Amino acid sequence: MSEERKQVLEMLSQGKITAEEADRLLDKLAAGESDRTSDSPTSTREPGTKPKYLRVHVDSSDGDKVNIRIPLALIRTGIKLTTLLPEHANEKLGEQGVDLSKLSELDQAELYETLSELKVDVDSDEGDKVRVFCE
């Protein structure tokens, strides 16, 4: 556990911040940790914890960049992830056999179990990079 995370939890235990504020701070810390691993983003979620977000990173060879962080609560409501992703990202995922639309059909327990170890890394011959993971 990072020192920053410990500080946030300590402030929460001392009543200096609310649980909602602590959650927001921890989310920002997790996003910052993920951003610092810029070339090959991976999950910052600690082992054994339930994922909260589905992350999709696309770096295309023609300069397009996509960085999406989707709360799993949205997926549980039945939102179609393919509507949130750029068309070329959907195409690249489809070429690799990844169909995110099926996630909305799972119940909450199945969703967490399915996504707990999700990690997709695609590096194309053209220089495109696609990373899908949970944190």
Secondary structure, DSSP 8 states (H G I E B T S, - for coil): --HHHHHHHHHHHTTSS-HHHHHHHHHHHHHHHHHHTTTS------TTS---EEEEEEE-TTS-EEEEEEEHHHHHTT--GGGTS-HHHHHHHHHTT--GGGGGGS-HHHHHHHHTT-EEEEE-TTS-EEEEEE-
